[in-house]
């Protein structure tokens, strides 16, 4: 949709309680005008932020060039080393910036560092910011990931991220930049992780109304496992009590696990506000629902074995290569961590795909249910909900037929996409609509095309007629050949499967279903499940015990 320049907006009159239908088009036109104006204002803000970044970068450079004027020549400073004097000069300039911008010195230092990194190592990002095509929040994510790289590696990261700067959220840019950085960083991930883990910690920030925030900076595998346990505990805890939200249940379980020794009574005592909860027995495999009263949240949480999904290349698993694994919902993890998790995994799964394209086969109109291999490949393709800007992980989303099954849609990769429950409902029950399009039809900046056979380019249309294209940003299937394949080997007897390896066909659906009830699905919704992993080898294991700065927010 072509965006027109909006003029000054008059004050809006209060909307009448029951708006006549005749005014519907007028109201939609007004909304369209407001959105145009918002886009114009946001571009202007980005332009100003770009100018600020240029000024901050120059201030950071002046700290180096004006050291003699910024640092005292007498006393202790006169005997300081060159690096110490440079640090003192930087502190002096950062303090100046902080007092001018009325921010803390830590925030001012971060602004200067990010601006200098953009100037030196990500000039394309700085240019987009100065043109009002992205925000400082986007540019700062890039700066954070290129700051410790040399210029060549930094430019490769920027080239990978640049198409997303004008179309994605800051969080999505951060995820892409993090993966791109891992791909080019000259230092092995396990070495960097060993250094980064020294910055682990727990932080307390007081809130209002008698509340506070308790956050922890942990190794990614441990954090994801803890989050999974809390999520599944909350799902089981809800039972028939729909008034208890998932976030509330997770917070209660978190506190109970830390304070279940009598320090505070965190048991589920029946009260008028919170009746006794009858919850599914989550220690049993998924199946016919059974229920038991669980008086202590900590007991419920400890009965759940946390799960993380890690994709491990076969050669890494066998110790023949050190290619990093992929932690679902996060990104690369060190090969040693990946091998350790694979060793602990209660089950593995492989996906059989086309040997040259890595594409799983479609089942067309033969079945509405998505085969587990195709489901796993699509989770790897999509990684998150496919609504513009949504970051809900694919394994917590519905797998939706873009063209409804009832309207003739097929169960195939190019007609399936992950939608979180919120946006699944939005698609079916509001004026938002979505259709699949060919990459060349979608066009636009950053159009890189779909991988053959996997499809996935979606065009969303809003109630005001705006169109938003989303493309899968996931990893390619693990079985795609990166080099010439070996000569074919004559068929022979299948080797025996390793112990506890799931068969490659007809996996037990009970192994895939997540425990606990889920909200009713909208029409054409796939049930919420925990899709099985799909690369060469995957761990659903509990992370091993580990000896674990400030969280990045």
Residue pairs with C-beta under 8 A, 6 or more apart in sequence:
1 465
1 466
1 467
3 36
3 39
4 36
5 36
5 40
6 33
6 36
6 37
6 40
9 33
9 34
9 37
12 30
15 27
19 27
28 463
28 464
31 463
31 464
32 464
32 465
35 464
35 466
42 132
42 135
43 132
43 133
44 132
45 132
45 135
46 129
46 130
46 131
46 132
46 133
46 134
46 135
46 136
47 130
47 131
47 132
49 129
49 135
49 136
49 139
50 126
50 129
50 130
50 131
50 132
50 139
51 130
52 115
52 136
53 114
53 115
53 118
53 119
53 126
53 129
53 130
53 136
53 139
54 115
54 119
54 126
54 130
55 115
56 97
56 111
56 112
56 115
56 116
57 112
57 115
57 116
57 118
57 119
57 120
59 93
59 96
59 97
59 112
60 90
60 93
60 112
60 113
60 115
60 116
61 116
62 93
63 70
63 86
63 89
63 90
63 92
63 93
63 94
64 86
64 89
64 90
66 89
67 85
67 86
67 89
70 88
70 89
70 92
70 93
71 77
71 80
71 85
71 88
71 89
71 92
72 78
77 85
77 88
80 88
90 109
90 112
91 105
93 112
94 105
94 108
94 109
94 112
95 105
95 108
97 108
97 111
97 112
98 104
98 105
98 107
98 108
101 108
101 111
103 111
113 143
113 147
114 139
114 140
114 143
114 144
114 147
115 143
117 143
117 144
117 146
117 147
118 125
118 126
118 129
118 139
118 142
118 143
119 126
120 151
121 143
121 146
121 147
121 149
121 151
121 154
121 155
121 158
122 139
122 142
122 143
122 146
122 154
122 155
122 157
122 158
124 158
124 159
124 162
125 134
125 138
125 139
125 142
125 143
125 158
125 161
125 162
125 165
126 139
128 134
128 139
128 162
128 165
128 166
129 135
129 136
129 138
129 139
133 165
133 166
134 165
134 166
135 170
137 170
138 165
138 168
138 170
138 173
139 165
140 170
141 170
141 173
141 174
141 177
142 157
142 158
142 161
142 165
142 173
142 177
144 174
144 177
144 552
145 157
145 174
145 177
145 178
145 180
145 181
146 153
146 154
146 157
146 158
146 177
146 181
149 157
149 181
149 184
149 185
153 184
153 185
153 186
156 180
156 184
157 177
157 180
157 181
157 184
160 176
160 177
160 180
160 183
161 173
161 176
161 177
161 180
162 446
163 445
163 446
163 447
163 448
164 172
164 173
164 176
164 446
164 473
165 173
166 445
166 446
167 388
167 444
167 445
167 446
167 469
168 176
168 389
169 389
169 391
171 391
172 384
172 389
172 391
172 473
175 331
175 391
175 473
176 473
178 331
179 331
179 332
182 189
182 324
182 331
182 332
185 192
188 322
188 334
189 324
189 332
189 333
189 334
189 335
190 334
190 335
190 336
190 337
193 219
193 333
193 334
193 337
197 219
197 546
197 547
197 548
199 217
199 549
199 550
200 216
200 217
200 218
200 219
200 548
201 216
201 217
201 549
201 550
202 214
202 215
202 216
202 217
203 213
203 214
203 215
203 216
203 217
203 550
203 551
204 212
204 213
204 214
205 212
205 213
205 215
206 212
206 213
207 213
215 551
216 223
216 551
217 549
217 550
217 551
218 226
218 548
219 546
219 548
220 327
220 330
220 331
220 333
221 308
221 310
221 327
221 333
221 337
221 341
221 543
222 543
222 546
222 548
224 308
224 327
224 328
224 329
224 330
225 306
225 307
225 308
225 542
225 543
226 306
228 306
228 307
228 308
229 253
229 301
229 304
229 305
229 306
230 250
230 253
230 254
230 301
231 246
231 250
231 396
232 282
232 304
232 306
232 514
232 515
232 516
233 249
233 250
233 253
233 282
233 297
233 300
233 301
233 304
234 246
234 247
234 248
234 249
234 250
234 252
234 253
235 246
235 249
235 514
235 515
235 516
235 517
235 518
236 279
236 280
236 282
236 300
236 304
236 515
236 516
237 244
237 249
237 252
237 253
237 268
237 277
237 279
237 294
237 297
237 300
238 244
238 246
238 249
238 277
238 279
238 516
238 517
239 277
239 278
239 279
239 280
239 291
239 517
240 278
241 275
241 277
244 274
244 277
252 266
252 297
253 297
253 298
253 300
253 301
255 264
255 266
255 297
256 266
256 267
256 296
256 297
256 298
256 301
257 297
257 298
257 301
257 302
259 266
260 266
260 296
260 297
260 298
260 299
266 296
266 297
266 298
267 295
267 296
267 297
268 274
268 276
268 277
268 294
268 295
268 296
268 297
270 276
276 293
277 293
277 294
278 291
278 292
278 293
279 291
279 292
279 293
279 294
279 300
279 516
280 289
280 290
280 291
280 515
280 516
280 517
281 290
281 291
281 292
282 300
282 303
282 304
282 515
282 516
283 303
283 304
284 290
285 510
286 510
286 513
286 514
286 515
287 510
294 300
305 542
306 542
306 543
307 530
307 540
307 541
307 542
308 327
308 328
308 341
308 539
308 540
308 541
308 542
308 543
309 327
309 328
309 395
309 533
309 538
309 539
309 540
310 325
310 326
310 327
310 328
310 333
310 337
310 338
310 341
310 342
310 533
310 538
310 539
311 325
311 326
311 328
311 380
311 478
311 533
311 534
311 535
311 536
311 537
311 538
312 325
312 338
312 339
312 341
312 342
312 535
312 536
312 537
312 538
312 539
313 321
313 323
313 325
313 478
313 535
313 536
313 537
314 536
314 537
315 321
315 323
316 322
316 323
316 324
316 325
316 335
316 338
316 339
317 338
317 339
317 342
317 536
317 537
319 339
321 335
322 335
323 335
324 332
324 333
324 334
324 335
324 338
325 332
325 333
325 334
325 335
325 337
325 338
325 339
325 341
325 342
326 332
326 333
326 475
326 535
327 333
328 379
328 393
328 395
328 533
329 383
329 393
329 395
338 539
340 544
341 539
341 541
341 543
341 544
342 348
342 537
342 538
342 539
342 541
343 541
344 539
344 541
344 542
344 544
345 537
345 538
345 539
345 540
345 541
346 500
346 540
346 541
347 500
347 501
347 502
347 511
347 540
348 498
348 500
348 501
348 502
348 537
348 538
348 539
349 372
349 376
349 502
349 504
349 507
349 532
349 533
349 534
349 538
350 504
350 534
350 535
350 536
350 537
351 360
351 373
351 376
351 377
351 477
351 478
351 479
351 534
351 535
352 360
352 373
352 479
352 504
353 359
353 360
353 373
353 377
353 477
353 479
354 360
354 361
354 453
355 479
355 481
355 485
356 480
356 481
356 485
357 451
357 452
357 453
357 480
358 451
358 476
358 477
358 478
358 479
358 480
359 377
359 413
359 451
359 452
359 453
359 454
359 477
360 371
360 373
360 374
360 377
360 413
360 477
361 374
362 374
362 410
362 411
362 412
362 413
363 370
363 371
363 374
363 410
363 411
363 412
364 410
364 411
364 412
365 408
365 410
365 411
366 411
367 411
368 401
368 405
368 411
369 411
370 378
370 399
370 411
370 416
370 526
372 507
372 509
372 512
372 531
372 532
373 534
374 411
374 413
374 416
375 399
375 531
375 532
375 534
376 531
376 532
376 533
376 534
377 413
377 454
377 477
377 534
378 394
378 399
378 413
378 416
378 417
378 418
378 454
379 394
379 395
379 418
379 531
379 534
380 474
380 475
380 477
380 534
380 535
381 413
381 451
381 454
381 456
381 472
381 474
382 394
382 417
382 418
382 456
382 472
382 474
383 393
383 394
383 472
383 473
383 474
383 475
384 390
384 391
384 392
384 393
384 394
384 397
384 418
384 473
385 391
385 392
385 394
385 397
385 418
385 419
385 420
385 423
386 417
386 418
386 419
386 456
386 458
386 470
386 472
387 419
387 420
387 423
387 426
387 460
387 470
388 460
388 468
388 470
390 420
390 422
390 423
392 420
392 422
394 418
394 531
395 530
395 531
396 420
396 528
397 418
397 419
397 420
397 421
397 424
397 528
398 418
398 419
398 420
398 421
398 424
398 521
398 525
398 526
398 527
398 528
399 416
399 417
399 418
399 526
399 531
400 416
400 417
400 418
400 419
400 424
400 427
400 524
400 525
400 526
401 409
401 410
401 411
401 415
401 416
401 524
402 409
402 415
402 416
402 417
402 434
402 435
402 436
402 458
403 409
403 410
403 415
403 435
403 436
404 523
404 524
405 411
405 524
406 523
406 524
409 415
412 455
413 453
413 454
413 455
413 456
414 436
414 450
414 453
414 454
414 455
414 456
415 436
415 455
417 456
417 458
419 427
421 519
421 521
421 528
424 521
424 522
424 525
425 522
426 432
427 433
427 434
427 522
428 522
428 523
428 524
429 522
430 463
431 462
431 463
432 460
432 461
432 462
432 463
433 460
433 461
434 458
434 459
434 460
434 461
435 458
435 459
435 461
436 455
436 456
436 457
436 458
436 459
437 457
437 458
437 459
437 469
438 457
439 447
439 448
439 449
439 450
439 457
439 471
440 447
440 449
442 457
442 459
442 469
442 471
444 469
446 471
447 469
447 471
448 471
450 456
450 457
450 471
450 472
451 476
451 477
454 472
454 477
456 471
456 472
457 469
457 470
457 471
457 472
458 469
458 470
458 471
459 467
459 468
459 469
460 467
460 468
460 469
460 470
461 467
461 468
462 468
477 534
477 535
478 534
478 535
478 536
479 536
497 503
502 508
502 511
502 532
507 532
511 532
512 529
512 530
512 531
512 532
513 527
513 529
513 530
514 528
514 529
514 530
518 527
518 528
521 527
521 528
532 538
533 539
533 540
